[in-house]
Amino acid sequence: MGSLLVHVTHGPEAPTRAALAFLVARTAAEEGHEVSMFLAGDAVYLLKAEVTASLQGIGTGSLAEHTAAVAELGVTVFCSGMSANSRGVTDEDLGATDASRAMPAKLVELTFASDRVLTY
C-alpha cells in the first residue's frame, strides 16, 4: 500500500471540493493506504463543528459523515497554525478530527514523505 497526502485549501465557499477532499482521504484509508491531511487557508474552517454539519457536496456527500469516518479510520489531520489563528479556529474546534496545529515545515515534510499528493 502507498501513502497519500490530501492538501485542502478550499473551505465552506467550495462545499463540493471540501467534501471531495475528505471523501478521497476516507476512501484511500478504507483501502488500507496511509493517509494524512493538511488543511490550510480557508480549509481550516472545515474543522468547526457548525461548518462541518452544514456542508453537503454535490455528488460528494456529507462533509460531517466523511469527517467522522476519517477520524474513525485514524487519518492524521494537520491544520495550518497560522491559518487557524488568523481565522479564529480554536483548539476546541480541532476536536472532531483530532487535528494538530502545524507550521509550513510540516506540510513540506509530509509532501516529501508521501507517495502521492492531492490538492483540493
N, C-alpha and C positions, 0 to 999 in steps of 0.2 A: 504494500500500500504506500501511497505517497503522502506528502504534506502540502497543505493548501493554506494560503493566507488570503482572507477576504478583507479588502480595504474598503471601508464605507465612508464616503464623503458627502452623500446626499441624505437629507433628513426628512422631516414632515412635509416639506414642499414637493417631494417626489415619492409619494407613498408606494407606488408600484416598484420603483427601483429599490427603495428601502426594504420592502418585504421580500423582493427577489434576492437581495444580498443574504438575508437570514435563511431563506429557503434553500439556497445553494449551499450555504455552510451546513445547514441541517442535513441535507441530502448527502453531502460528502462524508459527514461524521457517521451517518447511518450506514454508509457503505464501508466504514472501517478506516477511513483516511484520518490522519492527524490534521485537525483544523484549528486555526487561530483567526481571530477577527481583530481589526484595529479600526475604531471609529474616530473620525476627525472632522473638524469643521462643524457644519450643521447636523451631521450624523449623531453627535453626542446627545442631541435632543431625544433621540430614539431610546435612550436609557431611562427617560422619565416615564413612570407608570401611566400617567394620564395620556401621554402621547402614544405610547405603545398600544394601549387599549383602544385608541380611536382610529388607528390606521388599518386600512384594508387595501391591498394592492389589486389592480385589475388583472385577474388571471394568475396572481401570485399568492393569494390567500391572506390570512390574518397575520399581521405582524406579531400580535400577542401570542398566537399559537406557535409561530416559528421561534420567537424569543424564548418561550418556555422550553421548547424542545432542544434548542441549542444549549441552554443551561443544564437540562437533564442529561444531555449527551456528553457533557464535560468539555465543551468547546471553550478554549481560553479566549476571553474577551478583554481587550485593552481599549482605553479611550484616551485621546489626547488630553493631557492635563491642562495644557494651555487653552484648548478649545472649550473644555468643560468649565474652567474658571471664568473665561470671558463670557460664557453663556449662562452662568448661574446654575450649572448642573452640580448638585451636591453629592457628597459621599452616600447619602441615603438613596439617591436616585440610582446609584450603581448596584444596588442590592439585588434586583431581579435577575440580572445576568452574572452577578458576582464579578463585574468588571473591575479592572485595576487601572488606575491612572498611570500614564506613561508619557515619556518625552519622545521627541522625534528619533532619538538614537534607538529606541526600542522598535520603531517601525522599520528602520534601516536593518536592524538585526534580524527581525522576522522575515523581511523581504529576502535577504541573502540566505537565510536558513531554510526557506520553503522551496519545494519543487516547482510550485506554480503560484502565481498571484493574480487574483481577480479584483477589479475595482468597480464599485458601484457608486 
